[in-house]
Structure formats: structure tokens, C-alpha cells
Amino acid sequence: MSAMTIYELGDKKPEIAETAYVHPQASVVGDVKIGERVFVAPMASIRGDRGRIEIGDETNIQDGAVIHSETGFVTRIGRRVNIGHNATIHAELVEDNAAIGMGAVLMLGSKVAEGAMIANSALLHNKTKTEPYKIYAGVPAKYMRDLDPNGEARKAIDDYLDTYVANTGLYKKYLRTVDE
């Protein structure tokens, strides 16, 4: 498998924990810090060219997700966050245990509270703030219902996160290109 696509930009060099996995077809640029056991899938783009991006331990960033920061912002993504396929994150903060659905868009300065869930294809406008352990859906995203932090849905999310944590070791050990 070829080397990861990691780019230093000026004096800004990504910091990636040894236990993290960044797929060779993902891109990490500039002022980015990636924590322990983070899984970054193919075609994900994490671009810290204008502002810093920090990604907490055991978070997963799925295929095609885009994370970007702006001048004057630090984009902070907490611990054990699930970022779905093709999600776009320009948020200021995504707290621990949040779940961001496939195709969701978090605009500049938005803040996702601990354990909140942003549904597939939802749009969180600039500077929107959510509340802990609540589900938001729609365009624009609106509160739908509470999410029990000890309930079955939360357990399913945690189990799902555990598979991605396991993937960090699995992919490092077994992923290989196929010679034709």
C-alpha cells in the first residue's frame, strides 16, 4: 500500500498519532492534529490550511468526508465522534460522542453538543448551537427528539464506533493492494 497523502504547508505539519489510521487515498494538509485510534477512510479530506483542526481519540471520519477550518477558528472534533460518509464539517466544535450523519453539513462556527446526533443530509447553519443528547434533522436542521445517553440507540452508536476503532489495527495489519 502506498504512503499516506500527508502534506506540510509552510511551517504547519500534521501531527498524527501512531495508533491512528489514515487511508492512502485520504488527504491531510497543514495544521491538523489526529488523536489515538482515529480511523480516516478513503477520499476523506482534512484541510488545516487556514485554521487548526483537532480530532479526538477514537473518532472515525468516513469516506468522502470534508473537514476544513477558517482563519480565526480552531475546528475541534471530540473523542468518539462518528462522521458519516460525505459529511462536510466547517464547524467550530463537535463535542465527544456526537454522531454526524452521511451528507450532513455543519457550517462555519456551528457547535454540536456532547452526544448530539445530526441526521443524514441535515444542514446546521452558521453559528448554530445544538443541545446535548438531542437529534436534529432537516434543512435547516431542527430539534426532533431526545437521545437517551443510556438507551439502545446510543448503545448501537457506541458498538458502531468500536468497529471503526478496531479497523485502525485491522487496516494497518491486513490492507494490501491487489496485484493483477
Backbone torsions as a table, in degrees:
resi	resn	phi	psi	omega
1	MET	NA	136.3	-177.8
2	SER	-71.3	167.5	-177.9
3	ALA	-66.2	155.3	177.7
4	MET	-64.9	155.4	178.1
5	THR	-93.8	82.2	-177.4
6	ILE	-113.6	127.4	-175.7
7	TYR	-123.9	131.6	168.7
8	GLU	-83.9	142.1	178.5
9	LEU	-128.4	108.4	-173.2
10	GLY	62.1	-124.8	178.8
11	ASP	-96.3	11.2	-178.6
12	LYS	-100.9	113.2	-177.8
13	LYS	-120.5	129.6	179.3
14	PRO	-58.9	142.8	173.4
15	GLU	-109.9	118.2	-176.5
16	ILE	-125.2	122.4	-179.5
17	ALA	-59.6	145.5	-179.3
18	GLU	-57.3	-33.2	-177.0
19	THR	-86.7	-4.7	177.2
20	ALA	-75.8	157.1	174.3
21	TYR	-124.1	122.2	174.1
22	VAL	-117.3	117.4	-178.9
23	HIS	-62.6	144.4	-178.9
24	PRO	-59.2	-22.5	178.4
25	GLN	-93.2	5.5	172.3
26	ALA	-90.6	164.1	-179.5
27	SER	-130.1	130.3	177.4
28	VAL	-127.5	122.8	-173.1
29	VAL	-128.9	130.4	166.1
30	GLY	77.5	-135.2	-170.0
31	ASP	-82.0	78.0	-175.1
32	VAL	-130.7	136.4	173.4
33	LYS	-123.7	124.0	-178.7
34	ILE	-115.9	125.3	-174.2
35	GLY	-79.2	-172.3	-177.0
36	GLU	-68.1	139.5	173.6
37	ARG	55.3	31.9	174.0
38	VAL	-83.2	138.9	177.9
39	PHE	-111.5	122.5	177.5
40	VAL	-117.2	115.0	-173.4
41	ALA	-81.1	170.2	178.6
42	PRO	-56.8	145.4	174.5
43	MET	69.1	6.0	172.9
44	ALA	-72.5	145.6	178.8
45	SER	-126.4	120.5	179.2
46	ILE	-120.7	104.9	-167.5
47	ARG	-120.5	101.4	177.9
48	GLY	-98.5	54.5	-178.4
49	ASP	-88.8	-25.3	-178.8
50	ARG	-110.0	-33.6	179.4
51	GLY	-144.8	164.9	-177.6
52	ARG	-75.2	147.1	174.5
53	ILE	-125.9	128.8	177.6
54	GLU	-123.6	127.8	-177.7
55	ILE	-120.2	121.2	-175.2
56	GLY	-75.8	166.4	-177.8
57	ASP	-56.0	145.9	172.1
58	GLU	59.6	27.8	174.0
59	THR	-92.3	151.2	174.1
60	ASN	-124.6	139.8	-179.6
61	ILE	-121.2	110.5	-170.3
62	GLN	-86.0	174.0	-173.0
63	ASP	-49.7	130.6	173.3
64	GLY	78.2	0.1	179.5
65	ALA	-68.5	146.3	178.6
66	VAL	-122.3	126.1	176.0
67	ILE	-123.0	123.7	-176.7
68	HIS	-142.2	147.8	178.2
69	SER	-120.9	160.9	-179.3
70	GLU	-115.8	163.0	177.0
71	THR	-55.4	132.0	179.2
72	GLY	87.7	-4.6	179.2
73	PHE	-116.5	149.8	163.8
74	VAL	-116.0	121.2	176.2
75	THR	-87.1	114.3	-179.2
76	ARG	-111.3	123.9	175.6
77	ILE	-115.1	124.1	-172.0
78	GLY	-73.8	-164.5	-178.6
79	ARG	-84.6	139.7	175.9
80	ARG	56.0	49.4	175.1
81	VAL	-100.8	138.6	175.6
82	ASN	-103.8	119.9	176.5
83	ILE	-113.9	111.9	-173.5
84	GLY	-71.0	168.6	179.1
85	HIS	-53.0	134.7	174.2
86	ASN	61.5	18.6	174.0
87	ALA	-72.4	150.4	177.1
88	THR	-119.4	121.8	-175.7
89	ILE	-117.1	108.7	170.3
90	HIS	-116.2	16.3	-174.2
91	ALA	-68.2	159.6	173.5
92	GLU	-83.2	-35.2	-174.7
93	LEU	-151.6	131.1	168.5
94	VAL	-125.5	108.9	-173.0
95	GLU	-76.6	169.7	-178.7
96	ASP	-49.5	146.0	172.1
97	ASN	64.3	14.2	176.4
98	ALA	-77.2	158.0	176.8
99	ALA	-129.0	122.8	-179.1
100	ILE	-110.5	119.0	-174.1
101	GLY	-72.1	168.1	179.1
102	MET	-61.1	132.0	176.8
103	GLY	73.5	4.7	178.1
104	ALA	-68.6	151.2	179.0
105	VAL	-125.5	122.8	176.8
106	LEU	-111.4	109.1	-174.8
107	MET	-78.0	169.7	-173.8
108	LEU	-52.4	128.3	175.6
109	GLY	80.7	-0.7	178.2
110	SER	-70.5	155.3	-178.2
111	LYS	-132.6	123.4	179.0
112	VAL	-104.0	120.2	-175.0
113	ALA	-73.5	165.2	179.0
114	GLU	-53.3	130.3	174.5
115	GLY	71.1	2.1	178.9
116	ALA	-71.4	153.1	177.4
117	MET	-121.0	126.9	174.2
118	ILE	-104.7	118.1	-172.2
119	ALA	-67.7	164.6	175.7
120	ASN	-52.6	135.2	175.2
121	SER	65.2	10.5	178.6
122	ALA	-73.7	154.9	178.3
123	LEU	-123.0	118.4	175.2
124	LEU	-100.0	109.9	-177.8
125	HIS	-63.7	166.2	177.5
126	ASN	-47.9	135.9	173.2
127	LYS	60.1	17.8	175.6
128	THR	-74.6	139.4	177.8
129	LYS	-119.1	135.8	176.8
130	THR	-102.4	173.3	177.2
131	GLU	-110.7	154.5	-177.3
132	PRO	-60.1	141.8	173.1
133	TYR	51.6	48.2	174.2
134	LYS	-130.7	153.6	-179.3
135	ILE	-104.7	133.4	179.1
136	TYR	-122.5	138.1	-179.7
137	ALA	-146.6	159.8	173.3
138	GLY	102.1	177.8	-180.0
139	VAL	-130.7	103.5	-3.4
140	PRO	-73.2	160.0	-178.4
141	ALA	-65.4	135.5	177.6
142	LYS	-130.8	154.3	177.1
143	TYR	-60.3	132.9	178.8
144	MET	-109.6	-50.6	-179.0
145	ARG	-168.8	170.7	176.6
146	ASP	-78.3	156.7	175.7
147	LEU	-122.3	111.9	-178.7
148	ASP	-65.0	118.4	-178.5
149	PRO	-63.5	-14.7	178.6
150	ASN	-114.3	9.5	-174.9
151	GLY	-86.1	178.9	-177.7
152	GLU	-63.6	-40.1	-179.6
153	ALA	-62.9	-42.5	179.2
154	ARG	-65.7	-38.7	178.0
155	LYS	-63.1	-40.8	179.2
156	ALA	-63.3	-40.1	177.7
157	ILE	-64.0	-43.8	178.9
158	ASP	-63.1	-41.0	176.8
159	ASP	-61.9	-41.6	178.5
160	TYR	-62.1	-45.5	177.3
161	LEU	-58.8	-40.1	179.9
162	ASP	-60.5	-33.3	178.7
163	THR	-66.4	-37.0	178.3
164	TYR	-72.7	-35.5	174.4
165	VAL	-60.7	-43.7	178.0
166	ALA	-63.8	-34.5	179.8
167	ASN	-61.4	-28.0	-179.5
168	THR	-59.1	-42.5	177.3
169	GLY	-76.8	-41.7	-178.6
170	LEU	-59.3	-49.2	-177.9
171	TYR	-66.3	-40.4	178.6
172	LYS	-61.6	-37.4	-174.8
173	LYS	-83.6	-39.1	-167.4
174	TYR	-117.5	-15.9	-176.1
175	LEU	-71.3	125.1	-179.4
176	ARG	-141.5	148.0	172.3
177	THR	-71.8	155.0	179.7
178	VAL	-100.8	122.7	176.5
179	ASP	-82.8	131.1	179.2
180	GLU	-93.9	NA	NA
